[in-house]
């Protein structure tokens, strides 16, 4: 069903990941006061793992099941593996909620390969782009929904909107 979309995204994987890592505006870890206002970072391995989960979701693979031909690159990295190591929920965009920032910057990164300057041959119409944006947004929402439900740090922050009271 989404074969054309998945193929296009895989072909542009490196560009999407590069855009994603530069688009994300994340706070620094709370344990690094010496970094005075510098931007936090997200490990490329986390974004690669997330990209693979998004592709899997678009391909219709159940849950986080890896594709059979994928090389074993070690365990998947999840959001709570990087919180308080490379970034932490505390300030900046979306009230410092790393999950929301990664979702939004991820959508911008995925959609960057559909803009007119990238898709110069017009492979995708305006309607195609809108439909693809919806599919990608839903896949990102599913992925970060899974991340949030397993995040051990969400209970440490009283204003986290994902903690059921």
C-alpha positions as CSV (number, residue, x, y, z in Angstrom):
1,X,0.0,0.0,0.0
2,X,2.7,2.5,0.9
3,X,5.5,0.9,-1.1
4,X,6.2,4.0,-3.2
5,X,6.4,6.2,0.0
6,X,8.6,3.7,1.9
7,X,10.9,3.3,-1.1
8,X,11.3,7.0,-1.4
9,X,11.9,7.5,2.3
10,X,14.5,4.7,2.3
11,X,16.3,6.3,-0.7
12,X,16.5,9.6,1.1
13,X,17.2,8.1,4.6
14,X,20.6,10.0,5.1
15,X,19.1,13.3,4.2
16,X,16.1,12.8,6.5
17,X,18.4,11.8,9.4
18,X,20.7,14.8,8.7
19,X,17.8,17.2,8.7
20,X,16.3,15.6,11.8
21,X,19.5,15.9,13.8
22,X,19.9,19.5,12.8
23,X,16.2,20.4,13.2
24,X,15.8,19.1,16.8
25,X,16.2,21.9,19.3
26,X,16.7,20.1,22.5
27,X,17.7,21.2,26.0
28,X,21.0,20.0,27.5
29,X,21.1,17.4,30.2
30,X,20.4,18.8,33.7
31,X,23.7,17.4,34.8
32,X,25.7,19.6,32.4
33,X,25.5,23.2,33.8
34,X,28.9,24.0,32.2
35,X,27.3,24.0,28.7
36,X,25.6,27.4,29.3
37,X,22.8,27.6,26.7
38,X,24.3,25.3,24.1
39,X,22.0,22.9,22.3
40,X,21.6,19.4,23.4
41,X,22.2,16.5,21.1
42,X,20.4,13.3,20.2
43,X,22.5,10.3,19.3
44,X,22.3,9.4,15.6
45,X,21.7,5.8,16.7
46,X,18.4,6.9,18.4
47,X,17.2,8.6,15.2
48,X,18.2,5.7,13.1
49,X,16.3,3.3,15.3
50,X,13.3,5.6,15.3
51,X,13.5,5.9,11.5
52,X,13.5,2.1,11.2
53,X,10.4,1.9,13.4
54,X,8.6,4.5,11.3
55,X,9.4,2.6,8.1
56,X,8.3,-0.6,9.7
57,X,5.0,1.0,10.7
58,X,4.5,2.4,7.2
59,X,5.2,-1.1,5.8
60,X,2.6,-2.5,8.1
61,X,4.9,-4.6,10.2
62,X,3.4,-5.3,13.6
63,X,4.8,-3.5,16.7
64,X,8.6,-3.1,16.6
65,X,9.4,-6.3,14.8
66,X,12.6,-5.9,12.8
67,X,12.7,-6.7,9.1
68,X,14.3,-10.1,8.5
69,X,17.1,-8.7,6.2
70,X,18.2,-6.0,8.6
71,X,21.7,-6.2,10.0
72,X,22.0,-6.6,13.8
73,X,23.2,-3.2,14.9
74,X,22.7,-4.0,18.6
75,X,19.7,-3.2,20.8
76,X,17.3,-0.5,19.8
77,X,17.7,2.9,21.6
78,X,14.7,4.4,23.2
79,X,13.8,7.8,24.5
80,X,14.4,7.0,28.2
81,X,17.9,5.7,27.2
82,X,18.9,9.2,26.2
83,X,17.0,11.4,28.6
84,X,19.4,12.9,31.3
85,X,22.3,11.6,29.3
86,X,22.2,13.8,26.2
87,X,19.1,15.8,26.7
88,X,16.4,16.4,29.3
89,X,12.9,17.7,29.6
90,X,13.2,21.2,31.0
91,X,13.0,24.2,28.7
92,X,12.8,25.6,25.2
93,X,10.2,24.6,22.6
94,X,7.1,22.6,23.7
95,X,8.0,23.4,27.2
96,X,11.2,21.3,26.9
97,X,9.3,18.1,26.3
98,X,11.8,16.1,24.3
99,X,9.2,13.7,23.0
100,X,7.2,16.5,21.4
101,X,10.2,18.2,20.0
102,X,11.5,15.0,18.4
103,X,8.0,14.3,16.9
104,X,7.7,17.8,15.4
105,X,11.3,18.0,14.2
106,X,11.0,14.5,12.8
107,X,7.9,15.4,10.8
108,X,9.8,18.5,9.4
109,X,12.8,16.3,8.5
110,X,10.7,13.6,6.8
111,X,8.7,16.2,4.8
112,X,11.8,18.1,3.8
113,X,12.4,15.5,1.0
114,X,9.0,16.3,-0.4
115,X,9.5,20.0,-0.9
116,X,9.9,21.4,-4.4
117,X,13.6,22.1,-4.1
118,X,14.3,18.4,-3.2
119,X,11.6,16.7,-5.3
120,X,12.6,18.6,-8.4
121,X,11.1,16.1,-10.8
122,X,7.7,16.5,-9.2
123,X,7.4,12.8,-8.3
124,X,4.7,13.7,-5.7
125,X,1.7,15.9,-6.3
126,X,0.4,18.3,-3.6
127,X,-2.3,15.7,-2.7
128,X,0.4,13.0,-2.4
129,X,2.4,15.2,-0.1
130,X,-0.5,15.9,2.1
131,X,-1.4,12.2,2.3
132,X,2.2,11.3,3.0
133,X,2.4,13.9,5.7
134,X,-0.6,12.4,7.4
135,X,0.8,8.9,7.2
136,X,4.2,10.0,8.5
137,X,2.7,12.0,11.3
138,X,0.5,9.1,12.4
139,X,3.6,6.8,12.3
140,X,5.6,9.3,14.4
141,X,2.7,9.7,16.8
142,X,2.5,5.9,17.2
143,X,6.2,5.7,17.8
144,X,6.4,8.5,20.3
145,X,3.3,7.2,22.0
146,X,5.1,3.9,22.6
147,X,8.2,5.8,23.8
148,X,6.1,7.9,26.2
149,X,4.2,5.0,27.7
150,X,7.6,3.4,28.5
151,X,9.4,6.5,29.6
152,X,10.6,6.1,33.2
153,X,11.2,9.9,33.5
154,X,7.7,11.1,32.8
155,X,6.7,10.7,36.4
156,X,9.6,12.8,37.6
157,X,8.1,15.9,35.9
158,X,4.9,17.1,37.4
159,X,3.9,19.0,34.3
160,X,4.3,16.2,31.9
161,X,1.0,15.9,30.0
162,X,1.4,12.2,29.5
163,X,1.3,11.2,33.2
164,X,-2.2,10.0,34.1
165,X,-3.3,11.5,37.3
